[in-house]
């Protein structure tokens, strides 16, 4: 299936159009997607504000400081640990886990916004995350519209804002920033902008460890493009191959750079992986996940409700991953989403966080967006999206106020 023509592709391909006009046209096309996403998340935040008011526990403060959000704020203010902590009590103790596990771009942006605006660090963290989430919605729209048309692009962005764990898109977490960088890096690769694809991928590699999936996707797409250039020298001159080569070389620099820096800081090459072991995170090929899924489905009364939701999300993600492969999505999207799925399933870390790991895997939503776009009745479509939005908002409040562990 060929990409549908849209203002995104037409305007981007017109070299005579001033850059400002191209950007304005792209923003005009993306406005319904970004506004739709913002409305969905506004419902979620409104429910949080109401619950926080009823409980006497300010919702915005919780969004900015609970769980990993507090660690990002501490890194922005105090920087990174100089070494591995001594395990005083147990590996699960908070002070026994080094903050070197957290990648640096988000804390750096928090510090920058705090310095420029004098906002308190928690508020600066939320501002960065919320702006990143809007940028991510635009990027998701751009990718989906390039492949399936603008209507599907709008629905994909709205669906991303209504995920069961979409509350993290409004928290001081890295999922929004990482998704924004990943979406635009993938869009750049799909539209043959290899330098931009590599640069954005490198920045994503400074945001989350799972960026390795994006690196593989961008480098794989660049390799395919290079092979095509060599096979068709008449259409594309051989010298055109330097752009995908350079983009592929730039893409892993962020991820490799931080891993190397942590190793140098700790004095041994595998220092980052030693930090991850303190967090009980290692790749065990899904053994832990299978064991936990068996526990959830065989003994549902013995596990928290949040774990039931995580199990269902994982099963749905696996099914959607199979659909992305069989339905012929572009190679970079398939590699990226399947890579994130492999990381989420194969990691041995805390089971309750697995669904959050999949929040950036937006290509998994494209089959749902395509199916929803084919629904002829507008009222049915609104009902489905409204119900999903309400359930996401309520479950987000449950995660923030009722669950005693990080989502």
C-alpha positions in Angstrom: 0.0 0.0 0.0 1.5 3.4 -1.0 1.4 6.4 1.3 -1.6 8.6 0.8 -0.9 12.0 -0.6 -1.6 14.7 2.0 -0.5 18.2 2.8 2.3 16.7 4.9 4.0 15.0 2.0 3.1 17.5 -0.7 4.2 20.6 1.2 7.4 18.9 2.5 8.3 18.0 -1.0 7.9 21.5 -2.5 11.4 23.0 -2.2 10.1 26.4 -3.5 7.8 26.9 -0.6 9.2 29.0 2.2 9.9 26.9 5.3 7.5 29.0 7.3 4.6 28.3 5.0 5.4 24.6 5.0 5.4 24.5 8.8 2.2 26.5 9.0 0.5 24.1 6.6 1.7 21.1 8.5 0.5 22.7 11.8 -2.9 23.4 10.3 -3.2 19.7 9.2 -2.1 18.5 12.6 -4.3 20.8 14.6 -7.3 18.5 14.9 -5.0 15.7 16.1 -3.2 17.8 18.7 -6.4 19.4 19.9 -8.2 16.1 20.1 -5.3 14.6 22.1 -5.2 17.7 24.4 -8.9 17.3 25.1 -8.6 13.7 26.0 -5.7 14.4 28.4 -7.5 17.4 29.8 -10.3 15.1 30.8 -7.8 12.8 32.5 -6.1 15.7 34.4 -9.5 17.2 35.4 -10.5 13.8 37.0 -7.1 13.8 38.8 -7.7 17.4 40.0 -11.1 16.5 41.3 -9.9 13.4 43.1 -7.0 15.3 44.6 -9.3 18.0 45.8 -11.6 15.4 47.5 -8.6 13.7 49.1 -6.8 16.9 50.1 -3.8 15.7 48.1 -3.0 18.1 45.2 -3.0 16.2 42.0 -0.4 18.4 40.2 2.0 17.9 43.0 1.7 14.2 42.8 2.1 14.2 39.0 5.3 16.1 39.4 6.9 14.3 42.4 5.7 10.7 42.8 7.9 7.7 42.1 10.4 8.2 39.3 9.3 11.9 38.8 11.0 12.8 42.1 14.2 11.1 40.9 14.2 13.2 37.7 13.8 16.3 39.7 16.6 15.4 42.0 18.9 14.7 39.1 18.0 18.1 37.6 18.9 19.8 40.9 21.8 17.7 42.3 23.1 15.7 39.4 24.1 12.0 39.2 25.5 9.7 41.8 29.3 9.3 41.8 29.2 5.6 42.5 27.0 2.6 43.4 25.3 2.7 46.7 25.9 0.2 49.5 22.9 -2.1 49.9 22.1 -1.3 53.5 18.9 -3.2 53.8 17.6 -4.8 50.6 17.9 -4.3 46.9 14.4 -2.9 46.9 15.2 -0.1 49.2 15.0 3.3 47.5 18.4 4.5 48.6 20.0 1.3 47.3 19.2 2.1 43.7 21.5 4.5 41.9 20.0 7.3 39.9 22.5 6.5 37.1 19.7 4.3 35.7 17.9 7.4 34.5 18.9 8.9 31.2 19.9 12.6 31.2 18.0 14.5 28.5 14.7 15.0 30.5 16.5 16.2 33.7 18.6 18.5 31.5 15.5 20.0 30.0 13.9 20.4 33.4 17.0 22.3 34.6 17.0 24.4 31.5 13.3 25.4 31.9 13.8 26.0 35.6 16.7 28.3 34.9 15.0 30.2 32.1 11.6 30.7 33.8 12.3 30.4 37.5 9.5 27.9 37.8 9.9 25.5 40.7 11.5 22.3 39.5 8.3 20.2 39.8 6.4 22.7 37.7 9.2 22.9 35.1 9.2 19.1 34.9 5.4 19.0 34.2 5.8 21.8 31.6 8.4 19.9 29.7 6.4 16.7 29.8 3.1 18.4 28.7 4.8 20.2 25.8 6.5 17.0 24.8 3.2 15.1 24.8 1.7 17.7 22.4 4.7 17.3 20.2 4.4 13.5 20.4 0.7 13.8 19.3 1.8 15.8 16.3 4.4 13.3 15.4 2.0 10.4 15.7 -0.4 12.2 13.5 2.4 12.8 10.9 3.4 9.2 10.8 -0.1 7.8 10.6 -1.2 10.4 8.1 1.8 9.7 5.8 0.8 6.0 5.7 -3.0 6.0 6.0 -4.3 9.5 5.6 -5.1 12.5 7.9 -8.3 11.1 9.3 -6.5 8.0 10.6 -3.7 10.2 11.9 -6.1 12.2 14.1 -7.6 9.0 15.5 -4.2 7.6 16.2 -3.2 10.7 18.2 -6.4 10.6 20.2 -6.1 6.9 20.9 -2.6 7.4 22.2 -4.0 10.0 24.7 -6.6 7.5 25.9 -4.4 4.5 26.6 -4.9 2.7 30.0 -1.6 4.1 31.2 -1.9 7.4 29.4 -1.7 9.2 32.8 2.1 8.9 32.5 1.9 11.2 29.4 0.8 13.9 31.9 3.3 13.1 34.6 6.9 14.2 35.1 8.1 11.0 33.3 10.1 10.5 30.1 7.4 8.6 28.1 6.1 11.8 26.4 9.5 13.2 25.5 10.7 9.8 24.2 7.6 9.3 22.1 7.9 12.7 20.6 11.5 12.1 19.6 10.8 8.6 18.4 7.7 9.6 16.3 9.5 12.5 14.5 12.7 10.3 14.0 10.5 7.6 12.4 8.7 10.2 10.3 12.1 11.6 9.1 13.2 8.1 8.1 9.9 7.4 6.3 10.3 10.6 4.3 14.0 10.0 3.6 15.4 12.8 5.9 18.2 10.7 7.2 20.2 13.3 9.0 17.2 14.4 11.0 16.2 10.8 11.7 19.7 10.1 13.1 19.8 13.3 15.2 16.4 12.8 16.7 17.2 9.1 17.4 20.4 10.1 19.1 18.4 12.5 21.4 15.9 9.7 22.1 18.9 7.6 23.1 19.6 10.2 25.8 16.0 9.8 27.1 15.3 6.2 27.7 17.2 2.9 27.6 14.5 1.4 25.3 15.8 3.7 22.6 17.8 0.8 21.4 14.7 -0.4 19.6 14.5 3.0 17.8 18.2 2.8 16.9 17.7 -0.6 15.3 14.7 0.7 13.4 16.5 3.7 12.0 19.7 1.9 11.2 17.7 -0.9 9.5 15.7 1.6 7.4 18.9 3.4 6.4 20.5 0.1 5.4 17.5 -0.8 3.2 17.6 2.7 1.6 21.3 2.3 0.9 20.7 -1.1 -0.8 18.0 0.4 -2.9 20.3 3.3 -3.9 23.0 0.9 -5.0 20.5 -1.2 -6.9 19.1 1.7 -8.8 22.0 4.0 -9.6 20.2 5.5 -12.6 17.3 6.8 -10.4 19.4 7.8 -7.4 23.1 8.6 -7.9 25.5 6.6 -5.7 26.6 9.8 -3.9 23.1 10.0 -2.4 24.1 7.1 -0.2 26.1 9.3 2.2 22.9 10.6 3.9 21.5 7.3 5.1 25.0 6.3 6.1 25.6 9.4 8.2 22.1 9.2 9.7 22.8 5.5 10.7 26.1 6.5 12.3 24.5 9.4 14.3 21.5 7.4 15.5 23.2 5.3 18.3 25.4 8.0 19.6 23.1 9.2 22.4 22.4 5.7 23.8 26.0 4.6 23.5 27.3 7.9 24.8 25.4 7.7 28.1 26.1 4.0 28.6 29.8 4.7 28.0 29.7 7.7 30.4 28.2 5.7 33.2 30.8 3.0 32.7 33.6 5.6 32.9 32.0 7.2 36.0 31.8 3.8 37.8 35.2 2.6 36.5 34.1 -0.5 34.5 32.7 -0.9 31.1 29.4 -2.6 32.2 28.7 0.0 34.9 25.3 0.8 33.5 24.2 -2.8 33.6 25.5 -3.1 37.2 23.2 -0.2 38.0 20.3 -2.0 36.3 21.0 -5.1 38.3 20.4 -3.0 41.5 17.0 -2.2 40.1 16.5 -6.0 39.5 16.3 -5.3 35.7 17.9 -7.7 33.3 16.8 -9.3 30.0 15.7 -12.9 30.9 13.9 -13.6 27.5 10.5 -13.3 29.0 10.8 -16.0 31.8 9.7 -13.6 34.5 6.9 -12.2 32.4 5.5 -15.7 31.6 5.6 -16.6 35.2 3.8 -13.4 36.3 1.2 -13.8 33.5 0.5 -17.4 34.7 0.1 -16.1 38.3 -2.3 -13.3 37.1 -4.5 -15.6 35.0 -4.4 -18.7 37.2 -4.8 -16.9 40.5 -6.4 -13.6 39.8 -7.6 -13.0 43.3 -4.1 -13.0 44.7 -2.7 -10.2 42.5 -3.5 -6.4 42.5 -6.0 -5.1 40.0 -3.3 -3.0 38.3 -1.5 -6.3 37.5 -4.6 -7.6 35.8 -4.7 -4.5 33.6 -1.0 -4.9 32.8 -1.5 -8.5 31.8 -4.3 -7.6 29.5 -2.3 -4.7 28.0 0.6 -7.1 27.3 -1.7 -9.6 25.6 -3.3 -6.9 23.5 0.1 -5.5 22.6 1.3 -8.9 21.4 -1.8 -9.3 19.2 -1.4 -5.8 17.8 2.3 -6.5 17.2 1.4 -9.5 15.1 -1.1 -7.3 13.2 1.5 -4.7 12.4 3.7 -7.4 10.8 0.9 -9.0 8.8 -0.8 -5.8 7.7 2.4 -4.5 6.0 3.3 -1.5 8.1 6.6 0.2 6.9 9.7 -1.6 8.2 10.9 1.1 10.6 7.5 1.1 12.4 7.4 -2.7 12.7 11.0 -2.9 14.0 10.4 -0.1 16.5 7.1 -1.4 18.0 8.2 -5.0 18.0 11.5 -4.0 19.6 9.7 -2.2 22.4 7.4 -5.2 22.8 10.4 -7.5 23.1 12.0 -5.2 25.7 8.8 -5.0 27.7 8.2 -8.8 27.7 11.8 -9.8 28.0 12.8 -7.6 31.0 12.7 -9.0 34.5 12.0 -5.7 36.2 8.8 -4.9 38.2 5.8 -6.4 36.4 3.5 -3.5 37.2 5.6 -1.2 34.9 5.5 -3.3 31.8 2.4 -1.6 30.3 4.1 1.8 30.8 7.1 0.6 28.8 4.7 0.2 25.9 3.2 3.7 26.0 5.8 4.9 23.4 4.9 2.0 21.0 2.4 4.1 19.1 2.6 2.1 15.9 0.7 -0.7 17.7 -2.3 1.6 17.7 -2.4 2.1 13.9 -4.5 -1.0 13.2 -7.0 0.3 15.8 -7.0 3.7 14.2 -7.5 2.3 10.7 -10.4 0.2 12.0 -12.0 3.1 13.8 -11.6 5.3 10.7 -13.7 2.7 8.8 -16.6 3.0 11.2 -19.2 4.8 9.1 -21.3 6.1 12.0 -19.8 9.2 13.5 -21.9 8.8 16.7 -20.5 5.3 17.2 -17.0 6.6 16.8 -17.6 9.3 19.3 -19.1 6.8 21.7 -16.2 4.5 21.4 -13.6 7.3 21.9 -15.6 8.9 24.7 -15.9 5.6 26.6 -12.2 5.0 26.1 -11.3 8.4 27.4 -13.5 8.1 30.5 -12.0 4.7 31.3 -8.5 6.0 30.8 -9.2 9.0 33.1 -10.6 6.9 35.8 -7.9 4.3 35.7 -5.3 7.1 35.7 -6.7 8.4 38.9 -6.6 4.9 40.3 -2.9 4.6 39.5 -2.0 8.0 40.9 -4.0 7.9 44.1 -4.8 4.2 45.0 -1.8 2.2 43.8 1.2 2.1 46.1 3.8 1.4 43.4 5.0 3.1 40.2 2.8 2.3 37.1 
